[in-house]
């Protein structure tokens, strides 16, 4: 006699299988994030790519060129923001915006409008967070940890204070990104789920706030040069403007990347994402686990290695 599995039992089995698949996605993505944190080259991203984009526009080495006046500061902030667009946070945000723009639409113009709408809300969140931090940073001035050359412990070999700030900020951002990813595939509870469902623009604005918060810990040489100029003016409005524009430059990179993917794939990429109901969530979750884990390990775990407390694998160029 063959046992017939009841409907509740079958539903439970399917739910368990789905959870197993979701956790497998998380684990494999986290492994990729750890590997990325080991092989990541800050020189390639911050000096080679960002420098080759920004240096010709600002007329010299962007980390050293003189910034003269608020207009020059505005141009410098935006261009260096574009130069620094290839960051882990931006690539992860691409993983969230791509599904959000995956509408079944025809026509190039309609597709681009579908992309620019969430990008606008993303920019709002980034401008508010980055701009407010910039205004506060100018008021703090030279006392800001990001402008400090002080070291903790030994004055020659100790950890720089600004590096500690970067490690704390990016580890927190990484933890938020991993939480967001787990919530996307319903492995943890999202207390903001109701708000995101009622007002979808709040979810994109939340992601924009993460991009804006990136500047709170950023060790990027071009950013620090801009920060030094803004602090020297003692004008919070200059701080707000320059920080907001640099964050907008970062977001411009996300928008450009989305538009390029749409043009090159002729919309097939978005249609592929929209083809299955769970694909968008899984795509987003994978991106955020990868780069959230990257932040946690590259900044948090490696901090002990930088301080000489324990060994952690590093590449010769990093």
DOMAR-285215 format. One record per residue (C-alpha): x, y, z. Coordinates in steps of 0.001 Angstrom, whole numbers, padded with zeros to 6 digits, always signed. Example, Ala and Ser with C-alpha at 12.3 -4.5 7.8 and 13.67 -1.06 7.14 Angstrom:
+012300-004500+007800 +013670-001060+007140 
//
This chain:
+000000+000000+000000 +001416+003400-001046 +001312+006273+001401 -000246+009398-000036 +001316+012542+001309 -001275+014998+002582 -001549+018507+001129 -000205+020202+004323 +002771+017815+004345 +003511+018539+000667 +003291+022284+001322 +005682+021948+004270 +008136+019952+002160 +008032+022537-000642 +008581+025324+001886 +011579+023478+003355 +013040+022940-000118 +012581+026604-000935 +014314+027646+002286 +017176+025265+001513 +017576+026853-001931 +017484+030344-000433 +020126+029514+002178 +022289+027904-000508 +022073+031145-002494 +023094+033120+000600 +026022+030845+001482 +027449+030736-002049 +027039+034510-002433 +028772+035068+000921 +031698+032889-000222 +032007+035059-003332 +031959+038148-001108 +034780+036806+001075 +036889+035945-001986 +036217+039413-003427 +037385+041004-000162 +040712+039189-000543 +041379+039923-004233 +039942+043485-004264 +042399+046095-005513 +041743+049574-004057 +044477+050979-006269 +042722+049747-009411 +039394+051260-008372 +040508+054459-006640 +043639+055382-008589 +043584+053774-012017 +039862+053908-012858 +038821+056953-010813 +042017+058845-011608 +041744+058281-015362 +038170+059566-015289 +038673+062567-013010 +042234+063776-013712 +041700+064928-017339 +038542+066842-016375 +039956+068688-013343 +043200+069458-015161 +045701+067601-012989 +046023+064938-010340 +042633+065065-008634 +044041+064411-005170 +046369+067419-005455 +044838+069949-007860 +043887+073262-006266 +040165+073840-005734 +039460+077533-006217 +035958+078715-005420 +032556+077111-004947 +031955+076504-008666 +035248+074640-009043 +034381+072686-005889 +031004+071709-007353 +032584+070481-010594 +035328+068671-008684 +032809+066987-006371 +030595+065684-009167 +033433+064539-011444 +035287+062725-008667 +031967+061171-007644 +031570+059807-011173 +035189+058652-011033 +034475+056711-007858 +031312+055070-009159 +032841+051560-009353 +032302+050797-005698 +030859+047719-004020 +027859+049632-002691 +026967+050997-006146 +027251+047580-007784 +024976+046090-005122 +022446+048903-005585 +022478+048075-009296 +021355+044602-008239 +018284+046130-006594 +017444+048776-009194 +017613+046412-012157 +014611+044348-010948 +012743+047547-009995 +013055+048782-013561 +012100+045408-015051 +008744+046449-016476 +007188+044807-019517 +007398+047906-021692 +008068+048488-025352 +010125+051288-026792 +013526+052609-025827 +012208+055855-024351 +009718+054061-022107 +012407+051702-020827 +014774+054561-019992 +011998+056430-018145 +011332+053244-016162 +015000+053283-015145 +015249+056978-014292 +012250+057013-011951 +013783+054769-009249 +017156+056444-009818 +015525+059757-008888 +014312+058379-005550 +017726+056805-005024 +019317+060223-005544 +016978+061805-002997 +018072+059444-000226 +021735+059854-001102 +021608+063668-001278 +019878+064020+002089 +022292+061734+003973 +025501+062850+002228 +024546+066533+002257 +023620+066625+005944 +026821+064799+006814 +028779+067299+004705 +027240+070251+006526 +028016+068665+009902 +031510+067755+008725 +032311+071361+007836 +031133+072499+011273 +033403+069900+012897 +036229+070946+010584 +039747+069773+011352 +038481+067785+014338 +036814+065302+011983 +038368+061819+012164 +038351+061664+008351 +040717+064631+008175 +042943+063390+010977 +046391+061847+010530 +046427+060673+014149 +047116+057041+014951 +045871+054820+017750 +048725+053527+019896 +052139+053769+018257 +052467+057156+016461 +054286+055516+013535 +052653+052119+013092 +049305+052383+014890 +045945+052334+013126 +044923+055685+011698 +041794+057113+013319 +040191+057658+009913 +040762+053981+009053 +038941+052960+012227 +036012+055196+011266 +035935+053629+007794 +035969+050124+009265 +033075+050848+011633 +030933+052619+009028 +031421+050077+006245 +030948+047086+008544 +027614+048536+009667 +026631+049232+006036 +027641+045678+005127 +025496+044231+007930 +022514+046285+006733 +023052+045056+003181 +023127+041419+004302 +019980+041949+006391 +018255+043554+003378 +019258+040572+001230 +017949+038005+003720 +014699+039930+004012 +014352+039919+000213 +014213+036130+000171 +012121+036037+003356 +014722+034405+005573 +014453+037175+008157 +011679+039578+009076 +011744+043054+007565 +010047+045582+009885 +009921+048028+006968 +008198+045573+004601 +004767+047129+005096 +006071+050614+004334 +008012+049394+001290 +004909+047635-000044 +002575+050603+000470 +005065+053178-000838 +007632+051494-003109 +009602+054737-003474 +010643+054508+000190 +012605+051315-000492 +014665+052982-003228 +015163+056058-001047 +016405+053773+001729 +018967+052310-000678 +019971+055829-001672 +020581+056633+001988 +023050+053707+002061 +024896+055212-000906 +024966+058601+000837 +026259+057007+004048 +029163+055645+002037 +030798+059094+002342 +030713+058905+006140 +033511+056360+006083 +035070+056904+002699 +038898+056862+002608 +038922+057810-001100 +041795+060300-001651 +039755+062540-003973 +036944+062695-001436 +039324+063644+001354 +040810+066422-000819 +037320+067790-001441 +036465+067493+002259 +039578+069507+003180 +038488+072324+000871 +034908+072307+002190 +036139+072382+005808 +038455+075299+005018 +035472+077439+003946 +033703+076985+007319 +030457+077157+005303 +027947+074320+005963 +026221+075079+002635 +029461+074349+000788 +029732+071129+002775 +026174+070136+001877 +026654+070969-001803 +029984+069222-002325 +029068+066050-000437 +025677+065848-002151 +027216+066354-005605 +029864+063704-005043 +027150+061261-004013 +025139+062223-007113 +028221+061498-009199 +028283+057994-007715 +024629+057506-008586 +025191+058754-012129 +027357+055675-012558 +024496+053386-011498 +022127+055102-013940 +024658+054874-016786 +025261+051190-016059 +021526+050420-016057 +020951+052311-019307 +023926+050588-020978 +022694+047144-019915 +019216+047996-021226 +020552+049282-024561 +023032+046471-025136 +020550+043738-024222 +017640+045574-025919 +015587+045091-022771 +016168+041330-022646 +017963+041617-019305 +014954+043194-017585 +012569+040782-019304 +014687+037872-018058 +014414+039185-014484 +010648+039680-014787 +010078+036224-016318 +009833+034526-012892 +008239+035940-009784 +011117+034962-007468 +013989+035834-009811 +014100+039544-008955 +014304+038838-005220 +017015+036219-005693 +019021+038472-008016 +018856+041345-005524 +019636+039093-002561 +022706+037618-004266 +024088+041086-005089 +023577+042418-001565 +024958+039324+000174 +028068+039390-002026 +028867+043038-001425 +027557+043185+002135 +029872+040302+003009 +032641+042064+001112 +032241+045167+003318 +032174+043139+006524 +035327+041195+005689 +037302+043823+003757 +036742+046512+006387 +035746+044745+009589 +037610+041433+009632 +040723+042814+007887 +040991+045592+010476 +042584+043128+012910 +045074+042130+010227 +045960+045778+009573 +046485+046251+013311 +048725+043161+013448 +046400+041265+015791 +045993+038187+013555 +046677+036852+010061 +044258+037298+007201 +045001+036453+003539 +045900+039458+001405 +047158+039965-002125 +050587+041513-002838 +048965+044530-004506 +046464+045324-001737 
//
